[in-house]
Amino acid sequence: MKLLRRILGALVIAGTVAGGIRLKGTGGVPPQRGGWRPLELPDER
């Protein structure tokens, strides 16, 4: 029973760490293409 509790504790800790890393993200490089385009609206007449 003690071994099972240790395994479950290790899995919970590993899941928490993995979730924290995933939420924080790695930063990375912003995209070099794409982005905002001017919006062309029709005349409202």
ABEGO torsion letter per residue (X at the ends): XAAAAAAAAAAAAAAAAAAAAAAAEAGEBBBABEEBBBBBBBBBX
